[in-house]
């Protein structure tokens, strides 16, 4: 997973491998997930894979990140709650926009406004 995260930085920003992996590890440490750094995709659960995708997006130069239908990835509301907490820890400078189908609106009812994680 560490290589997977770092690859985006290496290819798009021409960052040396050791620096890209160092930054990737810093993100994982920030969310107390360094234990997944050397796992393969099939060894990770849904929330871990979601976090990898978000960290990859955070390592790009893009200012806006759009998460489309996160429940399709996370599959349950407990993971969604954990993902929202993780986003608030990881993100300090990008606009994260979550787009979800109207049919899943009941999952979000009673939750803190999604705008709070932007």
C-alpha positions, -999 to +999 in steps of 0.1 A: +000+000+000+029+024+007+042+020-028+006+024-042+002+057-023+037+070-032+033+061-069+009+090-075+034+114-061+063+099-080+046+099-114+026+131-113+050+153-093+083+136-102+091+131-066+120+107-057+108+073-045+122+077-010+106+111-005+072+100-018+072+070+004+082+091+034+053+114+028+029+085+023+041+070+056+035+103+073-001+103+062-005+067+074+010+075+108-013+106+111-043+082+110-026+055+130-026+031+100+011+025+094+004-012+100-011-014+065+020+002+048+033-032+036+000-050+031-013-059-003-047-048-015-065-081-008-052-079+028-070-046+035-105-040+046-129-015+030-120+014+053-083+008+048-087+008+010-108+040+012-081+057+032-055+047+006-075+062-021-080+094-002-043+097+007-035+092-030-058+120-039-044+143-012-009+138-026-019+153-060-018+189-069-055+191-073-073+215-049-107+197-051-113+161-044-147+146-052-158+114-035-185+098-055-209+074-037-186+064-008-211+039+005-204+018-026-169+014-013-174+014+024-206-007+024-217+002+059-224+033+080-199+025+107-171+026+080-187+058+067-185+074+102-148+063+105-141+076+070-155+110+078-133+112+110-103+101+090-109+128+063-110+155+090-076+143+104-060+140+070-072+170+052-061+205+060-059+223+027-081+206+001-118+209-007-134+174-002-168+171-018-189+140-011-216+132-036-240+104-027-272+091-043-305+104-029-314+068-021-286+067+005-298+099+022-311+080+053-276+069+061-265+105+066-296+117+085-286+125+121-249+128+112-230+160+115-231+181+083-208+168+056-197+204+050-178+202+083-151+180+067-143+204+039 
